[in-house]
């Protein structure tokens, strides 16, 4: 299966490390014009360098996905430079340094901040690229949620599980709204992957026995990698997924 994206413009949010970096690099290696964005400027520059090192075309911009005006300004810049957007990957998200605590200890800010980056950001970016995709009668939107959105979060963070479930609901709704313009909207729900500082800290906190117990829960008896998630994105963005929309693909080693 030889998948290439020559002539396609791809936006990847949350591209500074982990899933986002692997996704940006996967598209860059396959001929796409990649626009990578994140709030973490230094790490984002590392992603840019990696994409350029493989001969890819990439531009990196610092963007706060929670800021609607900033999102629309960024999309305007992409359109001015490349003329259109064919593929959007809403990857930005996470727990923002929070840890699991009892329900009664959660503040309004704790709750809202996680929803802003995990759900609202995906909405803003989808809203901003939709006119370009409609004009082309073509588009691919891929949202990165979590197994937490399909079940119970290992983090114990109520807002994270809820926001990822909301993002899955947004995926299904947009698939029906945008399908008439040949725009597909799909979702990937990753399992436990050591993809960022938060997941690494969480895994280390389990200790050797807890780590092995977690791994034993997977049918494949091993942790996944950010590249495993990127391959799923590449599939959804490709012509092989032309008649797939509104779907959630768990990539979790078989839970």
N, C-alpha and C positions, 0 to 999 in steps of 0.2 A: 504494500500500500504506500505509494509515493505521493505524499501530500505537500503541495507547495502553495504559497500565497503571494506570488509575484503580482505586483500591481494593486495589492490590497493594503489598506491603511487599518492598523489595529491600535486600539487604546487599551492599555492595561493599568488599572488602578492598584495601589498598594504594591508597587513594583520594586521597592527598595531591598527586599530580601524574601526568602522563603518561596511560597507558591508564586507570588507575583514576579519575582526574578526569574524563576524557572520558566514561567509562561512567556515572559518577554523574550527570553533567550531562545525558546523553542520557535517562536514566530520569526525572530531575526534570522535564525539559521535556515528558515524556509522561505526567505525572499520578501517578507512583508516589510512595509514601512511602519515601524513601531514607535508609538508615543507612550512613554512610561511616566507615570506620575506617582507621587507619594509626598508625605510631609518630611520624611527623613532624607534630607538633602545629600549628606555625605554618602550614605549607603546607596542612594539612588544613582549617584555618580559611578559607583562601583558596578551597578547593573548596566549602566550606559557603556562603560569600558568593556565589559564582557560581551555585550552585543556587537560592539564595533570590532572586537578582537576576532569574532567569527565571520567578519565580512558583512555584517548586517547593517541596515539603515535604522538608526534609532535617534530619538530626541527625548531628553529627560527634563521634566518640569516639576517644580514643587507646587503641589495643589492640595488644598484642604477639601476633601470630598464633602464635608459638612457645610461648606459655604456655597450656596447656590450660585451667587454671582461669580465666584471664582471658577466654579465648574463650567458655567456657560462661557466665560471669557476664554478659558482653556480650549473649549470645543471650537470657538470662533477662530482661535489661532491655528488649530489643526486644519480647519476647513479652508482658511486663507492660504495655508501652505500646500495642502494635499488635495483640496477640492471636494473631498467626500470622506466619509467614514464607513467602512464596510463591517468592521468587527469591533465589538466592545466587550471587554472582560472586566466585570465588576468584582474585583478581588479584595479591595480594601476592607478591613474589618479587624476583629480581634477583641480581646477582653480589656484592653487599655490598662493593663497592670492590676486589674482587680482580682480578688481571690474569692472563693466560695465563702459566704457568710449566711447566717440565718435571715430569713425573709424580713423580720422586723427591724433588722439593722440597715437595710438598704435605703439610701437617700434618693430623693428625686433626681439629683444630679448623677448619681451612680447609674440609675436606670436610663435616664435620657441620653447620657453620653454614649452608651453602648448602642442604643437604637440609632443615634445620629450617624455613626460611622458604618454600622453594619447594614442598616435598612435604608435610611434616608439618602445616604451617598449613592447607593445603587439606583434609587429612584431618580435623583437629580441627573446622573449621567445618562440614564436611559431616556429621560425626558429631553435632554440636550441633543442627543444624537438622532432621535427619532425623525425629525424633519429631513435630515440628509438621507437616511435610509429609505424613507418613503419616496423621496424624489427619484432614487435609483431603482425602486421596486426590488430592493435587496438589502438584507442585513442579517447579522448574527449577533445576538446578545447572549453572553454566557455569564451567569452569576455563580460565585463560589460561596456556598453556604457552609454547612457542617453536618456531621452526623447528629450533632446536638439539636439541629432543627427538625430531625425526624424522630428523635427519641429523647433520652435524658442526657444532659451534658455531664461529662466527667469532671468538669470544672466546678459544678455546683452553682454556677452563676446564673441566676434566674433570667436576667435581662439578655444574656448571650443566647440562651436556648430560645427565648421568645423572639429575639430579633432575627435569628437565623430561620426560624419557622415563618416569620413575616416575610422574609426575603423569598422563601420558597413559594409563598402565596402570591407575591408580586410576580414571580416568574410565570406562574400559571395564568394569572390574569392578563399580563402583557402578551403572552403567547396568543391568546384569543383576540386581543385588541389589534395586534399588529400583523397577524397572519395574512390578512387580505393584501398586504403590501410585500409578501414574500419575505417577511422578517421572522426568523425563528428565535425563540427565547427559551433557553434551557438552563439547567442548574446542575452543578456538581457538589456533592456532599462528601467532603473528605473525612476519612477516619483519623485516627491519632497518628500524626506525622511530626517528627522533630524538625519543624520548619522555621521557628523563630524563638527568641529568648524566652517567651512565656511558656511555650510548649516544652522547651528544654528544662526549664525550672520545674515545671509540673512533673515531668518524667523523673527527674532527679529526686524529687521529694518523696517518691514512692519507695526508694531504696531498692536493693537488688531483688528481694523477694516480690515486692509489689510490681516491679518492672516485669519480671518474668510472668507473674500472674496476668498482667495486662496482655503481654504478647501471646500467652496461651489462649486468650479469648479469640484470637484471629484464626480463621481457617488456615491461612498460609503460614502461621507461626512466625511472623516477622513484621517489623514496622515497615511502613511505606516510605517513599521519598517525595520531595517536591516535584520531581520529574514525572512520577506516576500521575500526579494531578494534572500536570501540563499536557500529558498525552491525551487525557480525556478532553481537555479544552480544545486541543488541535482537532480531535475527531468532530466535536460539535460544530466547530468553525468551518469544517471542510464540506466539500460537495457530497461526501458519503453520508452526511446527515441531513440531506435536503428535505426529507419528509419526516423529520423528527422535531417536535416542538412541545413546549410545556412539560418537559420531562425532568425528572431528578435522577441523576446517576450517582449512587454511592460508590466511592472508590475507597475501600476500607479494609481490604485484605480478607473480607468474608467474616462479618461479625455475627 
